[in-house]
Amino acid sequence: MRTNGDNKIKTDKKKVMIIEDEIDILLLYKDYLNNKGFSVQATSTTANEALKDYETFFPNMLILDYNLPGKLSGLEAAKQILKKYPNAPIIIVTAYEYVRSELSNDEFFADKNIILLLKPIKLQVLEYTIKSLL
């Protein structure tokens, strides 16, 4: 019987879903998090199917870019998910400072498990934030 930590059963890994339209950033987050012991279950470049994808994979954590192509912004997609799953932990990533006030001024998000990180994000900060939300 092996007891080495490297041989843990894969179901022990926390599942992370990433929705990011910049492919290089999406792949950077995915590779980093996979190497840190997370399991990146789903990735997408638009928020249009965020709720459906969330319900398919039920991740432990969602990383959601604010500015996405398509019908929904990251905050709108987060709101859809949180209406149905109010305890879902979500990290919103953006390069736009004004999103901070948009998030804090919307009473819907007041009691939710949601954090905003401003790009560029250090990968260690992303990892720490995920761990603090889980």
PLY file of the C-alpha trace (Angstrom):
ply
format ascii 1.0
element vertex 134
property float x
property float y
property float z
element edge 133
property int vertex1
property int vertex2
end_header
0.00 0.00 0.00
1.37 3.42 -0.97
1.02 6.30 1.44
3.00 8.87 -0.51
1.07 12.17 -0.92
1.69 12.07 -4.68
-0.53 9.01 -4.95
-3.69 10.53 -3.49
-6.96 9.50 -5.03
-7.93 12.06 -7.66
-11.30 12.71 -6.05
-9.43 14.50 -3.21
-8.56 17.31 -5.61
-10.64 20.48 -5.44
-12.37 21.12 -8.76
-11.88 24.56 -10.31
-13.80 25.97 -13.27
-12.24 28.85 -15.23
-14.09 31.20 -17.58
-11.57 33.51 -19.25
-11.56 34.83 -22.83
-7.79 35.37 -23.07
-6.57 31.88 -23.96
-3.00 32.49 -22.76
-4.25 33.56 -19.31
-6.75 30.68 -19.18
-3.99 28.16 -19.95
-1.61 29.81 -17.47
-4.18 29.56 -14.66
-5.10 26.01 -15.67
-1.50 24.73 -15.79
-0.54 26.46 -12.54
-3.58 25.21 -10.63
-3.25 21.66 -11.97
0.40 21.68 -10.83
-0.70 22.89 -7.37
-3.01 19.90 -6.89
-6.30 21.33 -8.14
-8.35 19.72 -10.89
-9.44 22.19 -13.54
-12.73 20.64 -14.66
-14.02 23.06 -17.24
-12.80 26.08 -19.10
-14.63 28.43 -21.38
-14.10 31.74 -23.14
-17.64 33.14 -22.68
-20.06 33.36 -19.77
-23.13 32.51 -21.88
-23.17 28.91 -20.68
-21.71 29.53 -17.20
-24.71 28.23 -15.24
-25.04 25.15 -17.46
-21.30 24.43 -17.20
-21.44 24.97 -13.43
-24.29 22.48 -13.10
-22.46 19.96 -15.29
-19.20 20.01 -13.30
-20.21 21.40 -9.85
-16.75 22.85 -9.19
-15.55 23.75 -5.72
-14.41 27.12 -7.06
-15.20 29.31 -10.06
-12.73 31.79 -11.55
-14.64 34.19 -13.76
-13.28 37.01 -15.90
-15.41 40.16 -15.78
-15.05 41.34 -19.38
-16.14 38.50 -21.64
-17.51 38.35 -25.18
-21.11 37.32 -25.57
-24.35 38.20 -23.83
-23.20 38.16 -20.19
-20.50 39.93 -18.21
-18.70 37.98 -15.52
-20.79 39.66 -12.80
-24.03 38.81 -14.59
-22.93 35.19 -14.92
-21.91 35.14 -11.24
-25.34 36.49 -10.31
-27.07 33.70 -12.30
-25.02 31.05 -10.51
-25.40 32.63 -7.06
-29.19 32.94 -7.43
-29.37 29.16 -7.71
-26.29 28.28 -5.61
-25.90 31.11 -3.05
-22.87 29.55 -1.34
-20.81 29.07 -4.51
-17.30 30.52 -4.06
-16.41 32.79 -6.98
-13.34 34.83 -7.87
-13.97 37.64 -10.36
-10.83 38.71 -12.22
-10.59 41.98 -14.10
-8.21 44.69 -15.23
-10.84 47.36 -14.52
-10.76 49.09 -11.12
-14.37 50.36 -11.52
-15.63 46.77 -11.18
-14.76 46.95 -7.47
-17.39 49.66 -6.89
-19.85 47.91 -9.21
-19.51 44.80 -7.06
-19.67 46.60 -3.72
-22.64 48.76 -4.76
-24.77 45.76 -5.73
-26.52 44.57 -2.55
-27.07 41.14 -4.13
-23.38 40.33 -3.60
-23.21 41.64 0.01
-23.47 38.25 1.73
-21.94 36.12 -1.04
-18.67 34.22 -1.14
-17.18 36.37 -3.92
-13.79 38.08 -4.20
-12.48 40.48 -6.83
-8.86 40.27 -7.99
-7.33 42.91 -10.25
-5.16 41.82 -13.19
-2.31 41.25 -13.53
-2.66 38.60 -10.82
0.31 36.86 -9.28
-0.33 33.14 -9.46
0.54 32.69 -5.79
-2.14 35.28 -4.89
-4.68 33.38 -7.00
-3.77 30.11 -5.24
-3.96 31.73 -1.78
-7.33 33.32 -2.59
-8.76 30.01 -3.76
-7.59 28.29 -0.58
-9.04 31.07 1.59
-12.46 30.70 -0.06
-12.57 26.90 0.18
0 1
1 2
2 3
3 4
4 5
5 6
6 7
7 8
8 9
9 10
10 11
11 12
12 13
13 14
14 15
15 16
16 17
17 18
18 19
19 20
20 21
21 22
22 23
23 24
24 25
25 26
26 27
27 28
28 29
29 30
30 31
31 32
32 33
33 34
34 35
35 36
36 37
37 38
38 39
39 40
40 41
41 42
42 43
43 44
44 45
45 46
46 47
47 48
48 49
49 50
50 51
51 52
52 53
53 54
54 55
55 56
56 57
57 58
58 59
59 60
60 61
61 62
62 63
63 64
64 65
65 66
66 67
67 68
68 69
69 70
70 71
71 72
72 73
73 74
74 75
75 76
76 77
77 78
78 79
79 80
80 81
81 82
82 83
83 84
84 85
85 86
86 87
87 88
88 89
89 90
90 91
91 92
92 93
93 94
94 95
95 96
96 97
97 98
98 99
99 100
100 101
101 102
102 103
103 104
104 105
105 106
106 107
107 108
108 109
109 110
110 111
111 112
112 113
113 114
114 115
115 116
116 117
117 118
118 119
119 120
120 121
121 122
122 123
123 124
124 125
125 126
126 127
127 128
128 129
129 130
130 131
131 132
132 133
